[in-house]
């Protein structure tokens, strides 16, 4: 240990759970690349070295796949294998070796760095994290070529500390005795993070320099639910966390006992609780929790690879619909533009420009392929399809024309088809204020509270100058939600919510009170949110919401709800941020 003082560190809460244990530091071998200009007679030798390295790394991944029994995890290995087999990747490296006469390591670094750079420029956390995974795969290939690749030693009953956690390391960790993971880099939507949550291995990512702050054998307390790591804890800290750990285990047992029970308020109102899904692999994580539907599948995460591949989209949507049947899966049309990748396109002010439904109506070939795939996948009749960033009636009418045209063409090709239920996202104030008209054209609406808050308050939450102003608890946002809900109730249109407000206990009390029928949140939060709803009185939530929309500011709204939450579910404040 570098210091005898207790050291408290804050990171990203990735997988909940309390672990009190010694740690083991795992350091990836440093990649040192000496760029070298090849002599003409060395080019073929270097090409062979690259090809041999590719074959050896593929063999390592195939062996890992053979050792992995869960089908969804095997598919993750397939993704890495497909990258290594991608003709553009292979030809890109070979071209640099042959035409620029650079050594294989330098060529690999150049190609994989270019892919990573492209992804890291995106504002989407998901795509940036894919960039880091690409970088790790390139490093593994270089290590294999240099005969330096080593599998980490995971025969340890404690906490693993590392700079990052690669996908293959995470798959090996699942079969190990490791109790928890702490890393310097990484985020919640990395494949490795999803795997850890799936297998209930507590984890905290994003603690800068942690591998330099601890040594093998140092005692650590980690709290995966709050993203807290305490190095060299004092005796009083030990005792406190032993009690918290015991309480958390009892709390989880209680949540588990409720997993098959509906989310019904104490006075009989059922609120459907569904999951938000970023990538298809997360569906396995969801099914392990119990029987739930998907309130939001963000299809922009598959946009880059499959926007023009109707057959692959059909496979993905069908897989998800089958896994959650008889519950619904809500597929959002490609929500591209703004902070989400759209190759070859840029604007000075993308958040107020061509994004969401506006791009889709411009790029109708892409839109039609997705619509066709959604309709074809709806064999069980449990798919819903919704449009992002709707701001006016005309957008819905134009989209429905394309939808109806696509359906008629499919009926000619395949005979009868099941038409998915049709809905919209409410993310722009104009959509909420026009709801008495929009609700006549749809089967359901889903309130995207993140963008609704952003556009209502004119705040970019990623801009640190104004991020503190951003809050979905602002009375102006609550009034728009209330207006939306009331207009939909008059026409018997289902109202869902799928933004961060749906994972915020304060927000959940308000959503219930404002008349929302369905709440969709990250998979990991479902047990807590459902349990909270089962302790809420609809009558009391309605009274709180009625007062909240009359308040002047966020603090007054939060103060109004805090006491109620502390009364009905105090554990939320104990175990989570």
MOTATA-V683698 format. One record per residue. RES is the residue in one letter. OMEGA is omega as a letter, one per 40 degrees, with the letter a starting at -180 (999 if undefined). Layout:
BEGIN
res->[RES/RES]
omega->[OMEGA/OMEGA]
END
This chain:
BEGIN
res->[X/X/X/X/X/X/X/X/X/X/X/X/X/X/X/X/X/X/X/X/X/X/X/X/X/X/X/X/X/X/X/X/X/X/X/X/X/X/X/X/X/X/X/X/X/X/X/X/X/X/X/X/X/X/X/X/X/X/X/X/X/X/X/X/X/X/X/X/X/X/X/X/X/X/X/X/X/X/X/X/X/X/X/X/X/X/X/X/X/X/X/X/X/X/X/X/X/X/X/X/X/X/X/X/X/X/X/X/X/X/X/X/X/X/X/X/X/X/X/X/X/X/X/X/X/X/X/X/X/X/X/X/X/X/X/X/X/X/X/X/X/X/X/X/X/X/X/X/X/X/X/X/X/X/X/X/X/X/X/X/X/X/X/X/X/X/X/X/X/X/X/X/X/X/X/X/X/X/X/X/X/X/X/X/X/X/X/X/X/X/X/X/X/X/X/X/X/X/X/X/X/X/X/X/X/X/X/X/X/X/X/X/X/X/X/X/X/X/X/X/X/X/X/X/X/X/X/X/X/X/X/X/X/X/X/X/X/X/X/X/X/X/X/X/X/X/X/X/X/X/X/X/X/X/X/X/X/X/X/X/X/X/X/X/X/X/X/X/X/X/X/X/X/X/X/X/X/X/X/X/X/X/X/X/X/X/X/X/X/X/X/X/X/X/X/X/X/X/X/X/X/X/X/X/X/X/X/X/X/X/X/X/X/X/X/X/X/X/X/X/X/X/X/X/X/X/X/X/X/X/X/X/X/X/X/X/X/X/X/X/X/X/X/X/X/X/X/X/X/X/X/X/X/X/X/X/X/X/X/X/X/X/X/X/X/X/X/X/X/X/X/X/X/X/X/X/X/X/X/X/X/X/X/X/X/X/X/X/X/X/X/X/X/X/X/X/X/X/X/X/X/X/X/X/X/X/X/X/X/X/X/X/X/X/X/X/X/X/X/X/X/X/X/X/X/X/X/X/X/X/X/X/X/X/X/X/X/X/X/X/X/X/X/X/X/X/X/X/X/X/X/X/X/X/X/X/X/X/X/X/X/X/X/X/X/X/X/X/X/X/X/X/X/X/X/X/X/X/X/X/X/X/X/X/X/X/X/X/X/X/X/X/X/X/X/X/X/X/X/X/X/X/X/X/X/X/X/X/X/X/X/X/X/X/X/X/X/X/X/X/X/X/X/X/X/X/X/X/X/X/X/X/X/X/X/X/X/X/X/X/X/X/X/X/X/X/X/X/X/X/X/X/X/X/X/X/X/X/X/X/X/X/X/X/X/X/X/X/X/X/X/X/X/X/X/X/X]
omega->[a/a/i/a/i/a/i/a/a/i/a/i/a/a/a/i/i/i/i/a/i/a/i/a/i/a/i/i/i/i/i/a/i/a/a/i/a/i/a/a/a/a/a/i/a/i/i/i/i/a/i/i/i/a/a/i/i/i/i/a/i/i/i/i/i/a/a/a/a/a/a/i/i/i/i/i/i/i/i/i/a/i/a/i/a/a/a/i/a/a/i/i/a/i/i/i/a/a/i/a/i/i/a/a/a/a/i/a/a/a/a/i/i/i/a/a/i/a/a/i/a/i/i/i/a/a/i/i/i/i/i/i/i/i/a/i/i/i/i/a/i/i/i/a/a/a/a/a/i/i/a/i/a/i/a/i/a/a/i/i/a/i/i/i/a/i/a/i/i/i/i/a/i/a/a/i/a/a/a/a/i/i/i/a/i/a/a/a/i/i/a/i/i/i/a/i/a/a/i/i/a/a/i/i/i/i/a/i/a/a/i/a/a/i/i/i/i/i/a/i/i/i/a/a/a/i/a/i/a/a/a/a/i/a/a/i/i/a/a/a/i/i/i/i/i/i/a/i/i/i/i/i/i/i/a/a/a/a/a/a/a/i/a/i/a/i/i/i/i/i/i/i/a/a/i/a/i/a/a/a/a/a/i/i/a/a/i/i/a/a/a/i/i/a/i/i/a/a/i/i/i/a/a/a/a/a/a/a/a/a/i/i/i/i/a/a/i/i/a/i/i/a/a/a/e/i/a/i/a/a/i/i/a/a/a/a/a/a/a/a/i/a/i/a/i/i/i/a/a/a/i/a/a/a/i/a/a/i/a/i/i/a/a/i/i/a/a/i/i/i/i/a/i/a/a/a/a/a/a/i/a/i/i/a/a/a/i/i/i/i/a/a/a/a/i/a/i/i/a/i/i/a/a/i/i/i/a/i/i/i/i/a/a/a/a/i/i/i/i/i/a/a/a/i/i/a/a/a/a/i/i/a/i/a/i/i/a/a/i/a/a/i/a/i/i/a/i/a/i/a/i/i/a/a/i/a/a/a/i/a/i/i/a/i/a/a/a/i/a/i/i/i/a/a/a/i/i/i/i/i/i/i/i/a/a/a/i/a/a/a/i/i/a/i/i/i/a/i/a/i/a/i/a/a/i/a/a/i/a/a/i/a/a/i/i/a/a/a/a/a/i/a/a/a/a/a/a/a/i/i/i/a/a/i/a/i/i/a/a/i/i/i/i/a/i/i/a/a/i/a/a/a/a/a/a/i/a/i/a/a/a/a/i/i/a/i/a/a/a/a/a/a/a/a/a/i/999]
END
